[in-house]
């Protein structure tokens, strides 16, 4: 009955069960964004993924303030990506209807309303003069072309700044930025997050015996193998030297350890650029409540040291 009433006053409704992670979205919600009914996953990540990147931080701040009782209500206006790639302005309102004994959210409902027409009404009123419209259109087209060129250059520079030059995987800067975001997400939605620290066994002797060219080839082959072992949403990064790290959102210690073991076996099967066997030691850590990215990395590193001390070519937690 509640969903039916909300359908009458909004373009789309949502119902989040925070204890299970399941999110119900009404047919009107899908229709508003141009998707077939139930075409997307019933998780909060679906919502996160349709928010315009420029609006994301502000929306999450408003959301966090409300669910943590720092604000009396949740209301936000932002852009959502439609199926065709365009963006639609919506108004989002939500209300917590149940909390757990510890005060955390148990269930929250809300509604999305299309406010595109309202957002652009001022622009339409300003375009009454036909000659001014032509001038504005001409200038807008030129600015759009310049902005596209600038955006392409910005994207290229950003990609270069966040990529390791040798292996082409993410670099340390991108890992730290991504891990901070994933820790915040895991804390906000009470979802598991794991980190794997990896180190090539005996890498210095490889460089010393075969030269840095063979060492570089070894790093590239290991990185390519590790990338093949990632899941959608995981991030592989070169931490430095012969050490790599991988973030595993929504992964428990059990599943992350199994993935680490699969990685270990896959790396051992790599054909080395000379007559030696490539092996990997791995340390796995699952994020604890309120744990910082630095503390999580430190525990993953300690697990890696234990794997090294146990004889290398192994996985430790």
N, C-alpha and C positions, 0 to 999 in steps of 0.2 A: 504493500500500500504506500509506504514511504517513497519508494522509487517512482511509483505512478504519479504521485503528487508533484514530486520534483520535476518530472518530465513536462508537466504542464507549465512550469515557470522558468525553464531553462532549455538551452539547446542540447545539453548533454550532462549526464550525472556520473559520478564515480563514488565507489564505496570501497575503502581500504581496510582490510583486516590485517593490522600490523603484526599480529602474533603468527600468522601463517605467511604473510607476504602477498596474499592474493588480492587483486584489485578488480572489482567489477566495473565495467564501463557500459553505459546504456547504448542502444542502437543509435540514438541521436548524436552521441559523442562521435561515433565512427562516421556517421553521415556528414557531420560538420567538417571533419577533416578529410573527407573524400575516400575513406577506406570501406571495404566491405565489412559487414558485421563480424566481430570476433576475429578479425584478421591479424591482430597483434597480440603479443604475450600479455597475460594478465598479471603484470608486475609493475612496480614503481619505475623500473628502468625504462619502460615504454613511455611513461610521462616525461622522464628526464630527457629522453632522446628527441622528443618533438619540440622542446623549448628552444627558442632562438638562442644561440650562444651568447649574444650580447645581453640577454635578459636573464640568463641562468643564475648568476650570482645573486642578483637582487631578489629573485623569486625564492631561492633557497634560504636567504636571510629572513624573509618574511615568514616562510614556512617553519623554520627552526624556532624563531621567536615565539610563534604561536604554540607549537607542540610542547615547547619547554616552559610555557606559561610566562613568557616575558612580554607578551602582547595579548590584548583581550580578544582579538579576532584575527582570522586569516582572510585577507582579500588582496588579490594581485591582478594587475593588467599586464599582459605580455603577449608575445607572438608565438604561435604554434605552427610547426611545419605541416603542410598538407601533403597528401600522397603525391601530388604533381610537383612538389618541391617549392611551391609558393608558401607564403606565410600569412596567417590569419590572426588578427588581434582578437583576443578573448579576455573576458573577465572571469577570474577563478575565485570562488568562495568555498571555504570548508569549515567544518565544525566537528570537534571531537565529541563523540557520543558515549565513549566508554574508555576508561583507563584501567591499567593493571594495578595490583596492590602497591607496586613500587612507584606509581605515578606515571609510568610510561604509557604511551598511547596504545590502546587495544583495538579501537575501531574509530574511523573517521569517515564522514561522508561530505560530499561537496557537489558543486555544479559549475559547469563551464557555460558561458554565454557569449555569443558572437557579437562583438562591438566594433566590427570593421567599419560599418557605415558611420558610426558616431566619430570614430577616430579620423575619418577622412572628410567629414562634413565641412570643417573649417577650410580645408584646402579647396573644396569645390566652390565654396562661397567666394574665395579669393580669385577664382578663375573666370569671373564674369566677362571681363574685357577680352575680346577675341585677340586683339593685337598683342596684349600682354601675355595671353596664353601661348601664342606662337613664339614669343621671345623666351618665355620660361621653358617651353619645350625644347627649343634650340639649345639653350644654355644647359638644360638638364641632360640632354643627349651628350653634349660635349663633356660635361662633368662626369657622366656615367662612364664614358670611354676612358677618361683619365683615371677614374677610381678603379676601373677594372684592371688597367695596367698597373696601378699602384698595388692593388690587392694581389695580383699575380706575383709581383716582385716581393711583396711582403710574405706571401705564402712560401715562395721559394727560399727566401732568407730564413724564415722560421724553420723550414724543413732542414736546411743546412745546419742551423744552430742547434737542432735537437737530434742530429744523427751522427753516429760515430763514422769518421772518415774512412776507416779501413774495412770494417765489417758491414757497414750500412744499417746496423740495427740502432735502436735508440741509444743516446748517450747518457752520461751521468746526470746532466741537467734535466733532461726529460724524465728520467726515472724518479728523481726527487720530486718534481712537480706532480707527476702522475700518482706517486705513492701518497703524497699529502692529500690529493683529491680522493683517492680510494679509501684512505683512513677516515676522512670526514664522512664519506658515503656509508661506510661500514658502521660508523658510530651512529649516524642519523637513522638508518633503517634497520639497525641491529642485524646485519648480515655478516657472514664469515669472510675473512680475507687472509690469504696466505702469501708468504714470500719465500722464494727459493734462492739461496746463494750458491753459486757454482764456481769451481776452480779447476782448470786443466792440470792434471797431475804431471809433475816433472817437466814443466814447460821451460824452465831456464836451461836444463841440460839439452833440450831440443835446440834452442837458440845457439847454445855454445858449440854443439857438435855439428849441426847442419847449417847454421847461419840464420840470420834474421829473415831472409826471404822465405825459407821453409817455415820458420816460425809464424810469419804473417799468413802464409797459405793455410797453416793449421788453424789459426784463429778464424779465418774466413770460413773454412769447412765446418768447424764446430758451430759457428754462429748460424750458418745455413741449416744445419741439422737441428739446432735448438728452435729455430723459427718454425720448422715443420712440426714440432711437438707442441706448439702453443695452441690454445683454444681461442675462439672469438672472444675478445675482451681482455685477454692476457697481454702483458707487455714484457718483451724481452729487451734488456739493455746491457751494454758493456759497462761494467762498473769501473774497470781500469785494468791495464795489463792483460792477464789471462783470466780475469774474474768476470763473471756475468751474474745478473740477477733477473728474476722473473716475478712479476706480480700476478696473483691468481685471485681475482675478485670472485666472491660467492663460492669459495672453495674451502672445505674443511681440512683439518690436518690429515685426515685419512685419505681423502681424494688427492690432496696435494702430494702426499708421500708416494702414492701410487703413480702419479704423473712423474714425479722425480725419478722413480725407479725405471719407468719407461724411457725417460730421457737418458739415464745412465746406460741402458742397454743399446739405445740407438747410437749414442756417441761411440761406444766401444766397437760398433760395426763400421765406423767410418774408415775409408781407405786413406791411410796416411800418405803424405807427399814423399815419404822416405820409409826406410825399413824399421818402423817402430809402431807400437799400438797406442792409440789415443784413448785415455781414460779420463773420467771426470769424478770429482768428489762433490757431493751436494749436501747442503744443510737446509732444512725446512722448518719454518716457524709460522704458527697461526696467531693472528693479532688478538691480544687480550683487551678487555674492556678498558677504555680510556688510554690505551697505549699509544704513544707517539710514533711517527714514522722512524725516527732515529732509534728508539728503543726496539722496534720490530726488526730493523736492519741489524742491530747489534746481536739480537738473539739468533737470527738466521746465520750470522757470521760465526757465532759460537758453535752452532750446530755443524757448520762447515768444518771448523777446526776439529771437532770430534770425529767427523768422517775421515779427515786426514790422519788423525792420530790412530784410528782403528785400522789403518792399512791402506787407505785410499781406495778409489774405484768403488765407492759405496754411498749410501744415503743415511743421514742421521737427523734426528729431531731434537 
